[in-house]
């Protein structure tokens, strides 16, 4: 979970920087487009990282459930 929040903070910082940069060059349409493109790239990277974290969380869940079922199934059978 800490990794998720670190990624959120990093993305927020990067977007803030890019927005400030765009505001400084607001009169230059190409500069604004460039910054918006960078924000889009950062969002794509962020989404890929989120997908990776979801996959890791799912694997952790499975890794926890497997030994749990090995321990609890025999107990349930006796009850």
C-alpha positions, 0 to 999 in steps of 0.5 A: 500500500505504501508503494501505491501512495508513493506512486500517487504522490510522485504522479501528483508532483509531476502533474503539478510541475507540468501544469505550472509549466503550462501556465507559464507558457499558456500563450504558446499553444504548442507548449500547452499541447506538449505539456498535455501530452506529457501528462497523458504519458505520465497517466499511462505509466501510472496506470501500468504501475497500478495494474502491476500493483493489482497483479501483485496484490492478487498474487499475495492474496493467493499466496495467503489463501493457499496455506490457509486452506491447507491448515483449515480444511483438515480442521473443518473436516473434523468438525 
